[in-house]
Amino acid sequence: MRAPQVKSWPWSLAVAISCFLLIAPLVAQRVTFVPSSDVSFKIYTERASCKAGESITLKYSVKNISNATLFVPREWDATCPASPHLWAWFEDSSGKHFVPGYAGSCSAGPKTVSERMNKEAVLLKPGEHVDGTFLLDTRLFGGLKPGVYRVEAALTGWTEEKFTGAERSELAKMGSPFIAGEVTDSIRITLTPGVK
């Protein structure tokens, strides 16, 4: 009795599988945008209360918690006519939001995406963080009344659809992905009677 013959794979199929196995890691490295869950975002202040009418110094930290190097937004840098990547606002005890407006200046000359990102983005290795501060003015909206407020803040990454195909190709050549989406944090602060 003869043993059944096993047909060998066609040579072209073996080559195709080998090529796929070699190319797959390269394709994975070319991801241009990653979700905001790849970073942690925290806000804090040195004081849990301040006088109504004073400005609050809000501190923030953005940390790369992923296993890859990636780009995160800088504090206020933004493209025109967009809003900044980092924004904060107040919520009072009734749930009413007090969101400040944004007015910024745009550069006169057009920039390439690479030039723009050199100003707008920070490259973080796994475990690295970028810290900063900005002021929240309690005198806005006719002056916030004394009470307990929640300060809410959002770090917003880039939106892939806002870039042209050529710009996305240019971004991919920068070698590391960019954060997309939004990550938020909040703290409570008490405004006490004070500055008039």
N, C-alpha and C positions, 0 to 999 in steps of 0.2 A: 504494500500500500504506500502510495507516495504522499509525502507531507504537502499540505496546501502551500502554494506559492504566495508570498506576500509581495505585492507590487510596491516598488519604491516610489516615493513622491516624485513628481515631475521636477526636474532641475529648476525650472523657472519659478515654481512655487517656493522652493527652498531659498532661492535668491531673494524673492519678494519678502519673505518672512525675515530674513537676515537684515535686509535694508530697513524694514520697519523697526526692528529691534535696535538698530543703530540710530535711527532718526528720532524715535519716540522721545528719548531724553532731551534732544535738542529742541523739539517742538514744545515740550513742557517748559523749557527755559525761556521761551519767547512770549510768555504771557505778558501783556502790557498793563493790564489793570487787575488788581486783586481786591477782595472785599475789605471793608473797614474793620472787620473782626480780626484782622492781622495786627491791629494796634490797640493799645489801651490809652484812654484819654481821661485825665483827671483834672479837676479844677479845685482850688482851695484859696483861702485867705488866711492871713496871720491873726485876724481878729474875728470873733463870731458876731460882733456888733459894732456899729458906728453911728454917728449922729446923722440924722436926716439932713440933706443938703451937702454932705461931704461926698467926695469921690471914693469909690471902693477899688483898691488894687486887687485885681483878680489874677491869680497865678495859675498856670496850666503846665501840664507835662504830657507829652505824647511819646509812648514807648513802643518800639517794635517788638511784639510778642510772637512773631512768626519765626520760621526757621530759615528765612531768606532775607537778603538785603533788599530794601524797598525805599521808595520816595514817599515822603509825607509833606503836606503843605506847610509853608511858613505862616506866621501869625496873620498879618493883614494883607499880604500881597494878593492881588486878584487881577484878573483880566478885565478889561472894560468891554461892555458895560455890566459886568458881573459884580456880585457882592463878595466880600472877603471869605476866606476859607474857615475862619474862626469867628464866631459871633456869640454874644451872650445877651440875656434879657432877664427881666424880673417877672415873678408871678406872685400876686398877693394872696391873702388867705381865702379870698372868694374865688380864686382861680383865674382872675383877670390878668392878662399878659401885658407887659409894658416893654415893647420891642423898639429899641432905638433905630433910627434910619441910618443910611450909609451915604456919605458923599465923599467921593474920591476923585483924584485927578488921573487922567490917562496920559500915557507917554505919547509924544507927537509922532514918532516914527514906528512903522510896523516892525515886529520882531519875528525871528524864526521861532519855532516851538522850542528848540534847544536853548536859545538865548532866554526865552521866557521862563523855562523850567530852571535854568541856572539861578534865576532870581526868586522864583516862586516855590521851589521844592528843596527839601533837605533829604540827603541820603542817609538812612540809618541801617546799620548792621543789626543782626538779631541781638536783642537785649539792650541796644543803645536807645537813648531818649533825647528829646529836645525840649527845653523848658523856656518859658517866657512869661511876660506879664502884660496886662492892659488895664485901662481904667474904665470903670462903669460910673457914670454920673447920676447921682440920685436926684439932681435938680431938674432932670428932664420931665416931661409930661406935667409941668406946672409944679414939680416937686413931689417926690414920693412921701406919703405920710408915714409917721412912725408906725412900726408894727413888724411882724415877722414876714419875711419874703423868702421865696425860693429863687435862687439865682440858677438859671438854666443856661447851658452852653452847648454849642454844637461845633464839631470839627467836620467839615465837609470836604471830601476828596474831589477828584476830577470825574467828569462824565464822559465816557468814551464817545457817545454820540455827538458831542460838541466839537470833536476833532474830525478833520477831513481824513480821507484814506492816506494821503501823503503825510499828514501830520502824525497819524498813528504809526506809520512806518518809521518816521523820524524818532518818535518816542521809543519804539522798540529797540532802536540802535543805541539808546542810552544805557542799555544793559541790565536794568533793574525795573521791576514793575512799579506802578503808581497806585496809591490808594484810591478806591472809588467808593461812593456811598457816604454815609454819615454815621458818626458815633457821638453820643451825648453823655453828659454828666450834669449833676446838680448838687448844690449845697444850700443850707439854710443860713440866713443872716438876719439879724434884728436891727432895725433902724430905730434909734432912740431920739426923743425930742432934742433939738439942738440948733444947728446953724440956720440963720434966717436969711 
